[in-house]
Amino acid sequence: MMGRLLSYHSASSGNMFPAIDLLLELRRRGHDVHVRTRAADVERLCALGLQAAPVDPQIERIELDDWRGRTQIDALLRLIRWYRTLAAIEIPDLQRALGDVGPDAVIVDSNCVGGMYAAESSGVPYCLYCPYPPAFRSDDVPPHGLGLRPARGPAGRARDRFLRGFGDRLLAAEVRRFNQIRAELRLPALRTFDEQFLKSDLFIAFTAEPYEYHRSDWPSEIRLVGPGLWEPAGEAPGWLDDETRPIVLVTASTAFQRDATLIATALEALADEELSVVVTAGAQDLAQF
């Protein structure tokens, strides 16, 4: 059945571009697709046949400063405080869009915690999408974001239980603050921070095994759909046709993450190899290299 859909996105190309294939496929199937995204993408999306409008401009002015964190814990807390600051703007912003569009269903970027809450409280069916490894817990994988190998044996499982418990205690104060926001929307309280990612009717993850940890306990609402491959149109560089060496792509974050060291290390390590090294860095000044 065809319907009117509203898709709400964070102000990040790294989250917007992977979702475009999904939105175009929904339009191809006859749905009326409305999008709220950063101002720089509105014209582009309209040209693709989607009905796009910008999110509240305040959203784009709030800097994500997790790269300033001195430790992983500091960076994590900065990220979560950023989510909370944005939520105060996203909630009324998405509520206005819901009133304007009157959708039959809503799609929300998993980076938009306020958007998630507004969708959950609306009574309209909604799904989340996530272009990075999903953050909810599993008995088969280590806690999110630490880059640990999956546990093996009783000692490994004990490690994961300890780290999950430590993480829950660390985030307890933040969860209470988010629950205050949820209470204003008459939403049930969260017990843990990651619980909110499983409130939607559907969760679309732009990944697939083996690029994602194997899990025997995937929640029923999860759909692994592989990568979102849409990219802006562009011409291939002239040197590519004549290049016969293997090509290595070194790519950094589309948001500033102080990852110049990653690029410099890769360039130094590969300098004497018979390779063609291509570096992309959406938020770094490549002139420094």
KOLROBA-716817 format. One record per residue (C-alpha): x, y, z; residue number from 1; residue in one letter. Coordinates in steps of 0.25 Angstrom, whole numbers. Layout:
! residues N
px->X py->Y pz->Z k->NUM r->A $
...
! end
This chain:
! residues 289
px->0 py->0 pz->0 k->1 r->M $
px->6 py->14 pz->-4 k->2 r->M $
px->6 py->24 pz->7 k->3 r->G $
px->12 py->38 pz->11 k->4 r->R $
px->26 py->36 pz->18 k->5 r->L $
px->34 py->46 pz->26 k->6 r->L $
px->49 py->44 pz->28 k->7 r->S $
px->56 py->52 pz->38 k->8 r->Y $
px->72 py->53 pz->38 k->9 r->H $
px->83 py->59 pz->46 k->10 r->S $
px->92 py->70 pz->39 k->11 r->A $
px->103 py->60 pz->35 k->12 r->S $
px->106 py->55 pz->21 k->13 r->S $
px->111 py->42 pz->27 k->14 r->G $
px->97 py->39 pz->32 k->15 r->N $
px->89 py->45 pz->21 k->16 r->M $
px->96 py->39 pz->8 k->17 r->F $
px->95 py->25 pz->13 k->18 r->P $
px->80 py->26 pz->14 k->19 r->A $
px->77 py->32 pz->0 k->20 r->I $
px->76 py->19 pz->-7 k->21 r->D $
px->66 py->15 pz->3 k->22 r->L $
px->58 py->28 pz->1 k->23 r->L $
px->59 py->26 pz->-14 k->24 r->L $
px->54 py->12 pz->-14 k->25 r->E $
px->42 py->16 pz->-6 k->26 r->L $
px->39 py->27 pz->-16 k->27 r->R $
px->41 py->17 pz->-27 k->28 r->R $
px->30 py->8 pz->-21 k->29 r->R $
px->20 py->19 pz->-21 k->30 r->G $
px->22 py->26 pz->-7 k->31 r->H $
px->21 py->41 pz->-5 k->32 r->D $
px->34 py->43 pz->2 k->33 r->V $
px->37 py->56 pz->10 k->34 r->H $
px->50 py->59 pz->16 k->35 r->V $
px->56 py->68 pz->27 k->36 r->R $
px->71 py->69 pz->26 k->37 r->T $
px->82 py->79 pz->26 k->38 r->R $
px->80 py->92 pz->17 k->39 r->A $
px->92 py->88 pz->8 k->40 r->A $
px->85 py->75 pz->4 k->41 r->D $
px->71 py->81 pz->1 k->42 r->V $
px->73 py->85 pz->-14 k->43 r->E $
px->81 py->72 pz->-16 k->44 r->R $
px->69 py->63 pz->-11 k->45 r->L $
px->59 py->71 pz->-18 k->46 r->C $
px->66 py->69 pz->-31 k->47 r->A $
px->65 py->54 pz->-28 k->48 r->L $
px->50 py->55 pz->-27 k->49 r->G $
px->49 py->55 pz->-12 k->50 r->L $
px->41 py->66 pz->-5 k->51 r->Q $
px->52 py->72 pz->4 k->52 r->A $
px->52 py->84 pz->14 k->53 r->A $
px->63 py->88 pz->24 k->54 r->P $
px->63 py->84 pz->39 k->55 r->V $
px->63 py->95 pz->49 k->56 r->D $
px->76 py->103 pz->46 k->57 r->P $
px->80 py->103 pz->61 k->58 r->Q $
px->83 py->88 pz->59 k->59 r->I $
px->94 py->91 pz->49 k->60 r->E $
px->101 py->101 pz->58 k->61 r->R $
px->103 py->92 pz->70 k->62 r->I $
px->117 py->86 pz->69 k->63 r->E $
px->120 py->71 pz->72 k->64 r->L $
px->132 py->72 pz->81 k->65 r->D $
px->135 py->58 pz->84 k->66 r->D $
px->148 py->59 pz->77 k->67 r->W $
px->153 py->68 pz->89 k->68 r->R $
px->151 py->56 pz->99 k->69 r->G $
px->164 py->53 pz->106 k->70 r->R $
px->159 py->38 pz->108 k->71 r->T $
px->148 py->29 pz->102 k->72 r->Q $
px->139 py->32 pz->114 k->73 r->I $
px->141 py->47 pz->112 k->74 r->D $
px->138 py->46 pz->97 k->75 r->A $
px->126 py->37 pz->100 k->76 r->L $
px->120 py->47 pz->110 k->77 r->L $
px->122 py->58 pz->101 k->78 r->R $
px->115 py->51 pz->90 k->79 r->L $
px->103 py->48 pz->99 k->80 r->I $
px->102 py->62 pz->104 k->81 r->R $
px->102 py->66 pz->89 k->82 r->W $
px->90 py->57 pz->87 k->83 r->Y $
px->83 py->63 pz->98 k->84 r->R $
px->85 py->78 pz->94 k->85 r->T $
px->80 py->74 pz->80 k->86 r->L $
px->68 py->67 pz->86 k->87 r->A $
px->62 py->80 pz->91 k->88 r->A $
px->62 py->85 pz->77 k->89 r->I $
px->59 py->73 pz->69 k->90 r->E $
px->46 py->69 pz->77 k->91 r->I $
px->38 py->82 pz->73 k->92 r->P $
px->45 py->82 pz->59 k->93 r->D $
px->40 py->68 pz->56 k->94 r->L $
px->26 py->71 pz->63 k->95 r->Q $
px->25 py->83 pz->53 k->96 r->R $
px->28 py->74 pz->41 k->97 r->A $
px->18 py->63 pz->46 k->98 r->L $
px->8 py->74 pz->46 k->99 r->G $
px->12 py->79 pz->32 k->100 r->D $
px->13 py->66 pz->25 k->101 r->V $
px->3 py->57 pz->32 k->102 r->G $
px->11 py->44 pz->29 k->103 r->P $
px->6 py->30 pz->30 k->104 r->D $
px->20 py->26 pz->35 k->105 r->A $
px->33 py->33 pz->40 k->106 r->V $
px->47 py->29 pz->37 k->107 r->I $
px->58 py->35 pz->47 k->108 r->V $
px->73 py->35 pz->47 k->109 r->D $
px->78 py->28 pz->60 k->110 r->S $
px->87 py->40 pz->63 k->111 r->N $
px->74 py->48 pz->65 k->112 r->C $
px->70 py->44 pz->79 k->113 r->V $
px->60 py->56 pz->80 k->114 r->G $
px->54 py->52 pz->67 k->115 r->G $
px->53 py->37 pz->72 k->116 r->M $
px->45 py->42 pz->84 k->117 r->Y $
px->36 py->51 pz->76 k->118 r->A $
px->33 py->40 pz->66 k->119 r->A $
px->31 py->30 pz->78 k->120 r->E $
px->21 py->40 pz->85 k->121 r->S $
px->14 py->43 pz->72 k->122 r->S $
px->6 py->30 pz->71 k->123 r->G $
px->11 py->29 pz->56 k->124 r->V $
px->18 py->16 pz->52 k->125 r->P $
px->33 py->19 pz->51 k->126 r->Y $
px->46 py->12 pz->48 k->127 r->C $
px->60 py->16 pz->51 k->128 r->L $
px->72 py->14 pz->42 k->129 r->Y $
px->87 py->13 pz->46 k->130 r->C $
px->99 py->15 pz->36 k->131 r->P $
px->109 py->10 pz->47 k->132 r->Y $
px->110 py->-2 pz->56 k->133 r->P $
px->97 py->-2 pz->64 k->134 r->P $
px->99 py->2 pz->79 k->135 r->A $
px->89 py->-8 pz->86 k->136 r->F $
px->95 py->-19 pz->94 k->137 r->R $
px->96 py->-34 pz->91 k->138 r->S $
px->101 py->-46 pz->99 k->139 r->D $
px->110 py->-49 pz->87 k->140 r->D $
px->117 py->-36 pz->86 k->141 r->V $
px->126 py->-27 pz->94 k->142 r->P $
px->120 py->-13 pz->99 k->143 r->P $
px->118 py->-3 pz->87 k->144 r->H $
px->130 py->6 pz->83 k->145 r->G $
px->142 py->-1 pz->90 k->146 r->L $
px->147 py->-8 pz->78 k->147 r->G $
px->149 py->-21 pz->86 k->148 r->L $
px->149 py->-35 pz->80 k->149 r->R $
px->137 py->-44 pz->83 k->150 r->P $
px->138 py->-51 pz->97 k->151 r->A $
px->143 py->-65 pz->97 k->152 r->R $
px->140 py->-74 pz->109 k->153 r->G $
px->135 py->-71 pz->123 k->154 r->P $
px->146 py->-60 pz->125 k->155 r->A $
px->142 py->-53 pz->113 k->156 r->G $
px->127 py->-53 pz->116 k->157 r->R $
px->131 py->-48 pz->130 k->158 r->A $
px->139 py->-36 pz->124 k->159 r->R $
px->127 py->-32 pz->116 k->160 r->D $
px->117 py->-33 pz->128 k->161 r->R $
px->127 py->-24 pz->136 k->162 r->F $
px->128 py->-14 pz->125 k->163 r->L $
px->113 py->-13 pz->122 k->164 r->R $
px->111 py->-11 pz->137 k->165 r->G $
px->121 py->-1 pz->137 k->166 r->F $
px->116 py->6 pz->125 k->167 r->G $
px->102 py->6 pz->131 k->168 r->D $
px->107 py->12 pz->144 k->169 r->R $
px->115 py->23 pz->136 k->170 r->L $
px->102 py->27 pz->128 k->171 r->L $
px->92 py->26 pz->139 k->172 r->A $
px->92 py->41 pz->142 k->173 r->A $
px->90 py->44 pz->127 k->174 r->E $
px->79 py->33 pz->126 k->175 r->V $
px->72 py->41 pz->137 k->176 r->R $
px->73 py->54 pz->129 k->177 r->R $
px->68 py->47 pz->116 k->178 r->F $
px->56 py->41 pz->124 k->179 r->N $
px->52 py->55 pz->129 k->180 r->Q $
px->51 py->59 pz->114 k->181 r->I $
px->43 py->46 pz->111 k->182 r->R $
px->34 py->49 pz->123 k->183 r->A $
px->30 py->62 pz->117 k->184 r->E $
px->25 py->54 pz->105 k->185 r->L $
px->18 py->44 pz->114 k->186 r->R $
px->28 py->33 pz->109 k->187 r->L $
px->32 py->22 pz->118 k->188 r->P $
px->46 py->23 pz->125 k->189 r->A $
px->58 py->16 pz->120 k->190 r->L $
px->66 py->7 pz->129 k->191 r->R $
px->79 py->7 pz->120 k->192 r->T $
px->83 py->17 pz->110 k->193 r->F $
px->83 py->7 pz->98 k->194 r->D $
px->69 py->3 pz->101 k->195 r->E $
px->63 py->14 pz->93 k->196 r->Q $
px->69 py->9 pz->80 k->197 r->F $
px->59 py->-3 pz->81 k->198 r->L $
px->46 py->5 pz->83 k->199 r->K $
px->43 py->7 pz->68 k->200 r->S $
px->35 py->-3 pz->60 k->201 r->D $
px->47 py->-6 pz->51 k->202 r->L $
px->62 py->-3 pz->52 k->203 r->F $
px->69 py->-3 pz->38 k->204 r->I $
px->84 py->-5 pz->40 k->205 r->A $
px->93 py->-2 pz->27 k->206 r->F $
px->102 py->-13 pz->30 k->207 r->T $
px->102 py->-28 pz->28 k->208 r->A $
px->110 py->-40 pz->34 k->209 r->E $
px->122 py->-42 pz->34 k->210 r->P $
px->124 py->-27 pz->34 k->211 r->Y $
px->116 py->-27 pz->47 k->212 r->E $
px->118 py->-36 pz->59 k->213 r->Y $
px->111 py->-49 pz->58 k->214 r->H $
px->99 py->-49 pz->68 k->215 r->R $
px->90 py->-60 pz->71 k->216 r->S $
px->80 py->-51 pz->78 k->217 r->D $
px->77 py->-40 pz->68 k->218 r->W $
px->64 py->-34 pz->72 k->219 r->P $
px->52 py->-37 pz->63 k->220 r->S $
px->51 py->-23 pz->58 k->221 r->E $
px->65 py->-22 pz->52 k->222 r->I $
px->67 py->-23 pz->37 k->223 r->R $
px->82 py->-24 pz->32 k->224 r->L $
px->81 py->-18 pz->18 k->225 r->V $
px->95 py->-16 pz->14 k->226 r->G $
px->102 py->-3 pz->11 k->227 r->P $
px->95 py->10 pz->5 k->228 r->G $
px->103 py->12 pz->-7 k->229 r->L $
px->97 py->26 pz->-13 k->230 r->W $
px->108 py->37 pz->-15 k->231 r->E $
px->107 py->50 pz->-22 k->232 r->P $
px->110 py->50 pz->-37 k->233 r->A $
px->124 py->53 pz->-41 k->234 r->G $
px->134 py->50 pz->-52 k->235 r->E $
px->145 py->39 pz->-50 k->236 r->A $
px->159 py->46 pz->-49 k->237 r->P $
px->167 py->45 pz->-62 k->238 r->G $
px->178 py->37 pz->-56 k->239 r->W $
px->169 py->26 pz->-52 k->240 r->L $
px->169 py->20 pz->-66 k->241 r->D $
px->184 py->19 pz->-67 k->242 r->D $
px->186 py->14 pz->-53 k->243 r->E $
px->190 py->-1 pz->-52 k->244 r->T $
px->195 py->-2 pz->-38 k->245 r->R $
px->186 py->-7 pz->-27 k->246 r->P $
px->178 py->4 pz->-21 k->247 r->I $
px->178 py->6 pz->-6 k->248 r->V $
px->167 py->16 pz->-1 k->249 r->L $
px->170 py->23 pz->12 k->250 r->V $
px->157 py->30 pz->17 k->251 r->T $
px->155 py->38 pz->30 k->252 r->A $
px->142 py->43 pz->36 k->253 r->S $
px->132 py->52 pz->29 k->254 r->T $
px->131 py->59 pz->43 k->255 r->A $
px->143 py->65 pz->49 k->256 r->F $
px->150 py->55 pz->58 k->257 r->Q $
px->164 py->59 pz->59 k->258 r->R $
px->168 py->47 pz->50 k->259 r->D $
px->180 py->54 pz->43 k->260 r->A $
px->189 py->44 pz->50 k->261 r->T $
px->182 py->33 pz->43 k->262 r->L $
px->184 py->39 pz->30 k->263 r->I $
px->199 py->42 pz->33 k->264 r->A $
px->202 py->28 pz->38 k->265 r->T $
px->195 py->22 pz->26 k->266 r->A $
px->203 py->30 pz->16 k->267 r->L $
px->216 py->28 pz->23 k->268 r->E $
px->214 py->13 pz->24 k->269 r->A $
px->210 py->11 pz->9 k->270 r->L $
px->220 py->21 pz->4 k->271 r->A $
px->230 py->11 pz->-2 k->272 r->D $
px->220 py->1 pz->-6 k->273 r->E $
px->216 py->-2 pz->-21 k->274 r->E $
px->202 py->4 pz->-19 k->275 r->L $
px->193 py->16 pz->-22 k->276 r->S $
px->189 py->22 pz->-9 k->277 r->V $
px->176 py->30 pz->-10 k->278 r->V $
px->172 py->39 pz->2 k->279 r->V $
px->158 py->45 pz->5 k->280 r->T $
px->156 py->53 pz->17 k->281 r->A $
px->142 py->61 pz->18 k->282 r->G $
px->146 py->69 pz->30 k->283 r->A $
px->162 py->70 pz->29 k->284 r->Q $
px->170 py->80 pz->21 k->285 r->D $
px->178 py->70 pz->12 k->286 r->L $
px->188 py->82 pz->9 k->287 r->A $
px->195 py->78 pz->22 k->288 r->Q $
px->200 py->65 pz->16 k->289 r->F $
! end
